[in-house]
Amino acid sequence: MILVVTASRVGEPAPSRRRFLKGSIVLGGLALVGSAVAFFRMRGYTLPSGHAKLVSLDVWQFVVTEHLARRIAAPDREGDASIPTPDDVGVADFVDRYVARMSASVRGDLLRFFAYVEHVAPVGAGFASRFTRLGPGDQDKVLASLEASDNPVLRGAFAQVKSLLFLGYYRDVRTWKILGYDGPLVRRPPGGWTR
C-alpha cells in the first residue's frame, strides 16, 4: 500500500493516480514543446561583421541590446548626421562590458528581462514576432507598453534598462553637444573635449 499525502482541502477526495499521471504527461509535454519553441526562437542571431568577441552577453542578448538602444536612444531629429546613433557610440558594446561587472543576481534579472522583451512583451502588445524582427514603429509600441505597464516590476525593469542604455549613449563625447554640455572641467584638455 502506498500512502499519498496531498494538500487537498478537508472533505475533498485525493486526486486519483490516473489524473495525476495525465497531469504529469501534459506538463511534461508542455515542457518539451516549450523547450523546442525556445530552441528555435533563440536561433538566427548574428553579430555585426568585424565585431570582437563578447565579454558577457550571448549573441542574442547583444542583438536585443542593439535594438533596444536604437529605439530608446533614437535621435529626436531623424536624418541629422550631427547626432551619433547608438551604434556609432557602441552602446551595446558598453552594456556587454558593464554586465560583466554586475553581481550574478542583478545580471540574471537583466538577462531575464531581455528574454521577456524579446519573446513575451511583443505578444502582450499584440505582435506574433519577436522584438528584434519588428519594425521600429512596432518596437516603439512594445516599449511604450512596458513603460506604461500596470506591473511595477516591468515598469521598474524598463526604467533600469533605459538608464543603462542612456549611460552607454551619453558617456561618449560626441553626444554631449546634443544636451548643450561641454564636458567636465576636471582634466579638461586645453582645446576642450573633442573627439
PAFI-788297 format. One record per residue (C-alpha): residue number from 0; residue in one letter; x, z, y. Coordinates in steps of 0.02 Angstrom, whole numbers, plus 50000, padded with zeros to 5 digits. Each point is the difference from the previous one (the first is absolute). Last residue first. Example, Ala and Ser with C-alpha at 12.3 -4.5 7.8 and 13.67 -1.06 7.14 Angstrom:
BEGIN
[pt 1 s [50684 50357 49947]]
[pt 0 a [49931 50033 49828]]
//
This chain:
BEGIN
[pt 194 r [51838 48478 53177]]
[pt 193 t [49988 50084 50165]]
[pt 192 w [50002 50180 50055]]
[pt 191 g [50082 50020 50169]]
[pt 190 g [50156 49913 50067]]
[pt 189 p [50105 50158 50002]]
[pt 188 p [49937 50051 49826]]
[pt 187 r [49882 50150 49998]]
[pt 186 r [50070 50140 49895]]
[pt 185 v [49855 50113 50055]]
[pt 184 l [49891 49913 50128]]
[pt 183 p [49878 49939 49868]]
[pt 182 g [49926 49826 50009]]
[pt 181 d [49925 49886 50133]]
[pt 180 y [49819 50034 49957]]
[pt 179 g [49870 49883 50076]]
[pt 178 l [49901 50010 49838]]
[pt 177 i [50027 49819 49950]]
[pt 176 k [50177 50019 50068]]
[pt 175 w [50038 50122 49858]]
[pt 174 t [49968 49880 49858]]
[pt 173 r [50169 49912 50005]]
[pt 172 v [50092 50167 49991]]
[pt 171 d [49933 50031 49824]]
[pt 170 r [49933 50173 49957]]
[pt 169 y [49830 49940 50058]]
[pt 168 y [49958 49909 49839]]
[pt 167 g [50055 50123 49867]]
[pt 166 l [49923 50148 50091]]
[pt 165 f [49844 49894 50025]]
[pt 164 l [49994 49971 49812]]
[pt 163 l [50019 50186 49963]]
[pt 162 s [49866 50045 50127]]
[pt 161 k [49878 49874 49924]]
[pt 160 v [50038 50069 49827]]
[pt 159 q [49961 50175 50063]]
[pt 158 a [49838 49946 50084]]
[pt 157 f [49944 49909 49843]]
[pt 156 a [50036 50152 49893]]
[pt 155 g [49901 50110 50120]]
[pt 154 r [49850 49883 50002]]
[pt 153 l [50005 49988 49810]]
[pt 152 v [50010 50189 49980]]
[pt 151 p [49864 50026 50131]]
[pt 150 n [49875 49896 49899]]
[pt 149 d [49865 49934 50118]]
[pt 148 s [50112 49848 50026]]
[pt 147 a [50025 49930 50175]]
[pt 146 e [50188 49965 49982]]
[pt 145 l [49977 49943 49821]]
[pt 144 s [49858 49881 50046]]
[pt 143 a [50103 49933 50145]]
[pt 142 l [50143 49966 49879]]
[pt 141 v [49886 49898 49885]]
[pt 140 k [49927 49905 50148]]
[pt 139 d [50175 49963 50066]]
[pt 138 q [50049 49931 49830]]
[pt 137 d [49849 49885 50011]]
[pt 136 g [50058 49934 50167]]
[pt 135 p [50180 49978 49938]]
[pt 134 g [49950 49903 49844]]
[pt 133 l [49985 50091 49835]]
[pt 132 r [50125 49977 49858]]
[pt 131 t [50103 50154 50046]]
[pt 130 f [49845 50111 49997]]
[pt 129 r [49945 49958 49823]]
[pt 128 s [49852 49884 49980]]
[pt 127 a [49818 50042 49967]]
[pt 126 f [49957 50045 50180]]
[pt 125 g [49855 50107 50062]]
[pt 124 a [50091 50135 50100]]
[pt 123 g [50000 50121 49853]]
[pt 122 v [50069 49861 49890]]
[pt 121 p [50140 49972 50126]]
[pt 120 a [50041 50187 49995]]
[pt 119 v [50025 50004 49811]]
[pt 118 h [50144 49885 49955]]
[pt 117 e [50130 49986 50138]]
[pt 116 v [49948 50144 50111]]
[pt 115 y [49981 50117 49850]]
[pt 114 a [50168 49946 49929]]
[pt 113 f [50081 50033 50169]]
[pt 112 f [49912 50169 50004]]
[pt 111 r [50074 50042 49830]]
[pt 110 l [50171 49954 50069]]
[pt 109 l [49977 50118 50147]]
[pt 108 d [49941 50145 49892]]
[pt 107 g [50145 49976 49879]]
[pt 106 r [50126 49997 50143]]
[pt 105 v [49926 50161 50069]]
[pt 104 s [50014 50084 49828]]
[pt 103 a [50177 49935 49965]]
[pt 102 s [50066 50058 50169]]
[pt 101 m [50038 49858 50119]]
[pt 100 r [50177 49932 50026]]
[pt 99 a [49974 49842 49895]]
[pt 98 v [49838 49968 50097]]
[pt 97 y [50103 49973 50158]]
[pt 96 r [50107 49862 49922]]
[pt 95 d [49850 49898 49940]]
[pt 94 v [49905 50039 50162]]
[pt 93 f [50145 49928 50103]]
[pt 92 d [50004 49844 49890]]
[pt 91 a [49812 49979 50025]]
[pt 90 v [50022 50014 50190]]
[pt 89 g [50140 49871 50006]]
[pt 88 v [50004 49964 50187]]
[pt 87 d [49957 49815 49984]]
[pt 86 d [49875 50034 49859]]
[pt 85 p [49905 50122 50111]]
[pt 84 t [49990 49859 50128]]
[pt 83 p [50105 49996 50158]]
[pt 82 i [49907 49976 50164]]
[pt 81 s [50089 49875 50114]]
[pt 80 a [49931 49855 49898]]
[pt 79 d [49823 50034 50062]]
[pt 78 g [49894 49906 49872]]
[pt 77 e [49869 50136 49981]]
[pt 76 r [50001 50124 50145]]
[pt 75 d [49956 50171 49930]]
[pt 74 p [50137 49978 49871]]
[pt 73 a [49958 50062 49825]]
[pt 72 a [50070 50172 49961]]
[pt 71 i [49856 50053 49886]]
[pt 70 r [49969 49825 49931]]
[pt 69 r [50177 49940 49965]]
[pt 68 a [50052 50177 49951]]
[pt 67 l [49865 50011 49866]]
[pt 66 h [50049 49830 49931]]
[pt 65 e [50184 50046 49992]]
[pt 64 t [49960 50169 49921]]
[pt 63 v [49893 49915 49867]]
[pt 62 v [50146 49884 49961]]
[pt 61 f [50120 50148 49986]]
[pt 60 q [49879 50091 49885]]
[pt 59 w [49986 49845 49889]]
[pt 58 v [50191 49986 49990]]
[pt 57 d [50020 50182 49951]]
[pt 56 l [50055 50116 50139]]
[pt 55 s [50151 50114 50002]]
[pt 54 v [50161 49909 50049]]
[pt 53 l [49951 49818 49983]]
[pt 52 k [50134 49871 49961]]
[pt 51 a [50041 49880 50142]]
[pt 50 h [49882 49865 50060]]
[pt 49 g [50064 49821 50002]]
[pt 48 s [49829 49930 49961]]
[pt 47 p [49855 50118 50035]]
[pt 46 l [49964 50113 49852]]
[pt 45 t [49872 49941 49874]]
[pt 44 y [49833 50069 49941]]
[pt 43 g [49899 49904 49871]]
[pt 42 r [49963 50141 49879]]
[pt 41 m [49927 50173 50034]]
[pt 40 r [49821 49939 49978]]
[pt 39 f [50040 49938 49825]]
[pt 38 f [50067 50167 49940]]
[pt 37 a [49865 50098 50091]]
[pt 36 v [49865 49897 49916]]
[pt 35 a [50080 50028 49830]]
[pt 34 s [50016 50186 50031]]
[pt 33 g [49818 50011 50057]]
[pt 32 v [49943 49906 49845]]
[pt 31 l [50097 50121 49889]]
[pt 30 a [49936 50153 50094]]
[pt 29 l [49822 49933 49991]]
[pt 28 g [50018 49972 49814]]
[pt 27 g [50066 50176 49974]]
[pt 26 l [49856 50071 50101]]
[pt 25 v [49874 49900 49898]]
[pt 24 i [50082 50050 49835]]
[pt 23 s [50004 50183 50051]]
[pt 22 g [49817 49995 50053]]
[pt 21 k [49950 49922 49834]]
[pt 20 l [50102 50131 49908]]
[pt 19 f [49918 50143 50096]]
[pt 18 r [49827 49928 49971]]
[pt 17 r [50036 49984 49814]]
[pt 16 r [50068 50178 49993]]
[pt 15 s [49840 50065 50077]]
[pt 14 p [49998 50081 50171]]
[pt 13 a [49963 50187 49994]]
[pt 12 p [49815 50041 50016]]
[pt 11 e [49942 50068 50167]]
[pt 10 g [49932 50179 50004]]
[pt 9 v [50143 50070 50102]]
[pt 8 r [50091 49862 50090]]
[pt 7 s [50132 49899 49912]]
[pt 6 a [50183 50044 50022]]
[pt 5 t [50044 49959 49823]]
[pt 4 v [50086 50088 49858]]
[pt 3 v [49997 49903 49837]]
[pt 2 l [50025 50101 49841]]
[pt 1 i [50045 49893 49852]]
[pt 0 m [49934 50048 49827]]
//
